[in-house]
Amino acid sequence: MSAPTDLGIAVYAPALWHGNERPLAIIHGMERALPGLRLGWTTSGKEDLIPLPYRDEWVAAKSTDGGFPFLCNDDDEHLVTLAGSENPNGLAAGSPPHFEVRATLLLDASGIIAAVDVLDAVAEGARAFWGHATPFNAAVEIAEQTSPTLEGPPRPPRGLPALNLPKKIRSPEIPHRLGWLNYWSPAAAEAIGFPDPARDAELLSRARRTPSGGWVVPLTDAPLDLDNPAHLDALKRAYERFPEIGGRTAP
């Protein structure tokens, strides 16, 4: 389970097919991005750690149901987790099932330094449409932007805009939400109109181009903290700049 000190990573990609090499590309990329990381364990039903001496072969054999099983390192003080699954729902109106990858790492000094590299590696390995890396506390509040809620109409916290469900989003390339670090594939960047040199100078000062031609775009230098007025303002400005995000423009 995620903790308040965790950085959560989520990327959204086209569905896998049998024999697809993306799971191993994701795993190897994440290990390169975090020096010393070895995702060589999984867990039993009782949450006991199970070593995987032939991890790559095990993953290849298990990657037949649209995803790949839970992996982690063997370090309770700096736990890193990774898993991928098929979501039967589409990312947009009428779109097919998609592949989701989720990872967590400790939001300490080394995790902060590696965060951009980790998101880049996971998203590029998955060939994702879009994704984000966001501290747990901020991610909880950002999730509350999506409508509708069980209680009725959306009530986003802190004056953030309400975001639409996928069935009201016109294409899978359009991100559903923002995070601290945002991964946008070339198609996603084009869909939301990024970059515009005249309007995106601040974002471009922090952004990094990915090998595929996409972008990793941090909203703030430090991990997103919505109790920080400057961070909250940066998030609101980004939503204002990119009205396509969350399906907030007319189809």
C-alpha positions as CSV (number, residue, x, y, z in Angstrom):
1,M,0.0,0.0,0.0
2,S,1.1,3.5,-0.7
3,A,2.2,5.7,2.2
4,P,2.3,9.5,2.5
5,T,6.1,9.4,1.9
6,D,5.7,7.5,-1.4
7,L,5.9,8.8,-5.0
8,G,3.3,7.1,-7.1
9,I,4.0,6.5,-10.8
10,A,1.2,5.7,-13.3
11,V,1.4,5.4,-17.0
12,Y,-1.3,4.5,-19.5
13,A,-0.5,2.7,-22.8
14,P,-2.0,0.6,-25.6
15,A,-2.9,-3.0,-24.6
16,L,-0.2,-5.6,-24.6
17,W,-0.2,-8.6,-27.0
18,H,1.2,-12.1,-26.5
19,G,5.0,-12.1,-26.6
20,N,5.2,-8.4,-26.2
21,E,8.5,-7.2,-25.0
22,R,7.3,-4.1,-23.2
23,P,7.2,-5.6,-19.6
24,L,10.9,-6.4,-19.7
25,A,11.7,-3.0,-21.2
26,I,9.8,-1.3,-18.4
27,I,11.6,-3.4,-15.7
28,H,15.1,-3.0,-17.1
29,G,14.5,0.7,-17.7
30,M,13.4,1.3,-14.1
31,E,16.4,-0.6,-12.8
32,R,18.8,1.5,-14.9
33,A,17.1,4.7,-13.7
34,L,17.5,3.8,-10.0
35,P,21.2,2.8,-9.5
36,G,21.5,-0.4,-7.4
37,L,17.8,-1.4,-7.8
38,R,17.0,-5.0,-8.4
39,L,13.3,-5.9,-8.8
40,G,14.0,-9.5,-8.0
41,W,11.2,-10.5,-5.7
42,T,7.4,-10.9,-5.7
43,T,5.0,-11.7,-2.9
44,S,2.8,-14.7,-1.9
45,G,-0.8,-14.5,-0.9
46,K,0.4,-14.0,2.7
47,E,2.7,-11.2,1.5
48,D,5.8,-13.2,2.1
49,L,8.7,-12.2,-0.2
50,I,9.6,-14.8,-2.9
51,P,12.9,-14.4,-4.6
52,L,13.0,-14.7,-8.4
53,P,16.4,-15.9,-9.5
54,Y,15.2,-16.2,-13.1
55,R,13.1,-13.0,-13.0
56,D,13.1,-12.2,-16.7
57,E,12.0,-15.7,-17.7
58,W,9.4,-15.7,-14.9
59,V,8.0,-12.4,-16.1
60,A,7.9,-13.6,-19.8
61,A,6.0,-16.7,-18.8
62,K,3.5,-14.7,-16.6
63,S,2.9,-11.9,-19.1
64,T,0.1,-13.6,-20.9
65,D,-3.0,-11.9,-19.3
66,G,-2.5,-8.3,-20.5
67,G,0.0,-7.3,-17.8
68,F,2.8,-8.6,-15.6
69,P,2.9,-9.5,-11.9
70,F,3.9,-7.5,-8.9
71,L,7.7,-7.0,-8.4
72,C,9.7,-5.4,-5.7
73,N,13.1,-5.0,-4.2
74,D,14.2,-6.5,-0.9
75,D,14.6,-3.3,1.1
76,D,12.0,-2.3,3.6
77,E,13.7,1.0,4.2
78,H,13.6,2.0,0.5
79,L,10.8,-0.2,-0.9
80,V,10.3,0.0,-4.7
81,T,7.3,-1.7,-6.4
82,L,6.2,-2.2,-9.9
83,A,3.3,-4.0,-11.6
84,G,1.3,-3.8,-14.9
85,S,-2.2,-4.8,-15.7
86,E,-4.8,-4.6,-18.4
87,N,-7.7,-2.3,-17.7
88,P,-10.8,-3.5,-19.6
89,N,-12.1,0.1,-19.8
90,G,-11.0,2.5,-22.5
91,L,-9.0,5.7,-22.0
92,A,-11.5,7.6,-24.1
93,A,-15.0,7.3,-25.6
94,G,-15.2,4.1,-27.6
95,S,-11.5,3.2,-27.1
96,P,-10.3,-0.4,-26.4
97,P,-8.9,-1.8,-23.2
98,H,-5.5,-0.4,-22.2
99,F,-2.4,-1.3,-20.3
100,E,-1.6,0.4,-17.0
101,V,1.7,0.4,-15.2
102,R,2.0,1.5,-11.6
103,A,5.1,1.9,-9.5
104,T,6.1,3.4,-6.2
105,L,9.3,4.5,-4.6
106,L,10.2,6.4,-1.5
107,L,10.1,10.1,-1.8
108,D,13.5,10.7,-0.2
109,A,16.5,12.6,-1.6
110,S,17.6,9.8,-3.9
111,G,14.0,9.2,-5.0
112,I,13.5,12.8,-5.9
113,I,16.7,12.9,-7.9
114,A,15.8,9.8,-9.8
115,A,12.1,10.6,-10.3
116,V,12.3,12.1,-13.8
117,D,14.5,9.3,-15.0
118,V,12.2,6.6,-13.6
119,L,9.0,8.1,-15.1
120,D,10.9,8.5,-18.4
121,A,12.0,4.9,-18.4
122,V,8.7,3.4,-17.3
123,A,6.6,5.5,-19.8
124,E,9.0,5.0,-22.7
125,G,9.3,1.2,-22.0
126,A,5.5,0.9,-21.9
127,R,5.1,3.1,-25.1
128,A,2.6,5.1,-23.0
129,F,0.2,7.7,-24.2
130,W,0.7,9.7,-21.1
131,G,1.4,9.3,-17.4
132,H,2.6,11.1,-14.2
133,A,4.6,10.8,-11.0
134,T,3.0,12.4,-8.0
135,P,3.5,12.4,-4.3
136,F,0.8,10.3,-2.6
137,N,-0.9,13.2,-0.7
138,A,-1.2,15.4,-3.8
139,A,-2.4,12.4,-5.9
140,V,-5.3,11.7,-3.5
141,E,-6.6,15.3,-3.9
142,I,-6.0,15.3,-7.7
143,A,-8.0,12.1,-8.0
144,E,-11.0,13.9,-6.3
145,Q,-11.2,16.2,-9.4
146,T,-12.7,13.5,-11.6
147,S,-16.5,13.4,-11.8
148,P,-18.9,12.2,-10.8
149,T,-18.3,11.2,-7.2
150,L,-20.4,8.7,-5.3
151,E,-21.9,11.6,-3.4
152,G,-23.1,13.4,-6.6
153,P,-21.7,16.3,-8.5
154,P,-17.9,16.7,-8.3
155,R,-16.5,18.8,-5.5
156,P,-12.8,19.2,-6.4
157,P,-10.7,20.4,-3.5
158,R,-8.8,23.7,-3.3
159,G,-10.5,25.4,-6.3
160,L,-9.2,22.8,-8.8
161,P,-11.3,22.2,-11.9
162,A,-13.6,19.3,-12.3
163,L,-12.3,16.6,-14.7
164,N,-14.4,14.3,-16.9
165,L,-14.6,10.5,-16.9
166,P,-12.9,8.8,-19.8
167,K,-16.2,8.2,-21.7
168,K,-16.3,12.0,-22.2
169,I,-12.8,12.3,-23.4
170,R,-12.3,12.3,-27.2
171,S,-9.1,10.3,-27.6
172,P,-6.8,8.1,-25.5
173,E,-3.9,10.5,-26.1
174,I,-5.5,13.2,-24.0
175,P,-4.3,13.0,-20.3
176,H,-7.0,12.6,-17.7
177,R,-5.2,14.7,-15.1
178,L,-2.0,16.4,-14.2
179,G,0.6,15.4,-11.7
180,W,3.9,16.6,-10.3
181,L,6.0,15.1,-13.2
182,N,4.0,14.7,-16.4
183,Y,4.8,12.3,-19.2
184,W,3.3,13.2,-22.6
185,S,4.0,11.1,-25.7
186,P,4.4,13.0,-29.0
187,A,0.7,12.3,-29.7
188,A,-0.4,13.5,-26.3
189,A,1.8,16.7,-26.5
190,E,0.2,17.4,-29.9
191,A,-3.3,16.8,-28.6
192,I,-2.9,19.3,-25.8
193,G,-0.9,21.9,-27.7
194,F,2.5,21.5,-26.0
195,P,4.9,23.2,-26.4
196,D,4.1,26.7,-27.3
197,P,7.3,28.7,-26.9
198,A,5.4,31.9,-26.2
199,R,3.2,30.4,-23.4
200,D,5.3,27.5,-22.1
201,A,8.6,29.1,-21.3
202,E,8.4,28.3,-17.6
203,L,7.4,24.6,-18.2
204,L,10.1,24.3,-20.9
205,S,12.7,25.5,-18.5
206,R,12.1,22.3,-16.5
207,A,11.0,19.9,-19.3
208,R,13.0,17.1,-20.8
209,R,12.6,15.5,-24.2
210,T,12.4,11.7,-24.2
211,P,14.0,9.3,-26.7
212,S,10.6,8.8,-28.6
213,G,10.2,12.6,-28.9
214,G,7.8,12.9,-26.0
215,W,8.2,15.0,-22.9
216,V,8.6,14.8,-19.1
217,V,7.3,18.1,-17.7
218,P,7.7,18.9,-14.0
219,L,5.1,21.5,-12.8
220,T,7.4,22.5,-9.8
221,D,11.0,22.0,-9.0
222,A,10.3,20.3,-5.7
223,P,7.7,17.5,-5.3
224,L,4.2,18.8,-5.6
225,D,2.8,19.9,-2.2
226,L,-0.7,21.4,-2.4
227,D,-0.3,23.0,1.0
228,N,2.3,25.2,-0.6
229,P,0.4,28.1,-2.3
230,A,3.0,28.4,-5.0
231,H,2.6,24.8,-5.9
232,L,-1.2,24.9,-5.9
233,D,-1.0,28.0,-8.1
234,A,1.3,26.2,-10.5
235,L,-1.2,23.3,-10.8
236,K,-4.1,25.6,-11.4
237,R,-2.1,27.5,-14.1
238,A,-1.3,24.3,-15.9
239,Y,-4.9,23.3,-16.0
240,E,-5.8,26.7,-17.3
241,R,-3.1,26.4,-20.0
242,F,-4.2,22.9,-21.1
243,P,-8.0,22.8,-21.2
244,E,-8.0,19.6,-23.1
245,I,-6.7,17.7,-20.1
246,G,-9.5,16.0,-18.3
247,G,-11.8,16.5,-21.3
248,R,-12.8,20.0,-20.4
249,T,-13.2,21.3,-24.0
250,A,-16.2,20.8,-26.2
251,P,-15.8,17.7,-28.5
